[in-house]
Amino acid sequence: MPEATLDDPRRRANIAPQESDRWAEVKMSWVKWTIFGILALPAAEIAAFVVVAALIGFGWAVFCLLATSLAGVLVLRRAGRARLARLKAAMGDGRGLAFEGLSLLEIPDRPG
């Protein structure tokens, strides 16, 4: 084995990484970018709000923010009611519980 030097105290620093080490680096890089994206998203939203407020005014920007939030809540409520109605119909018919092709609970037909 070669002698350890000040530049290479671990004796492995100059050895090329194995294939499994490269895959671990790729996965770690993906995780780092995901975490960075999650942390950067609120900053980007605040920056976008500041830009919009500078362009159209703070009051109008707040109004647009509240209007789009209300629209989102209404859309979610309507979609939720439709899905609940489908659930009740499915359970009442005895067909089982299925959402968009995904069978969550299958009740077999009983003879008789």
Protein Blocks (a to p, Z undefined) as FASTA:
>chain_A
ZZddfklmnopmmpccdfklmmmmmmmmmmmmmmmmmmmmmmmmmmmmmmmmmmnojklm
mmmmmmmmmmmmmmmmmmmmmmmmmmmmmmmnonopceehiafbdcdddeZZ
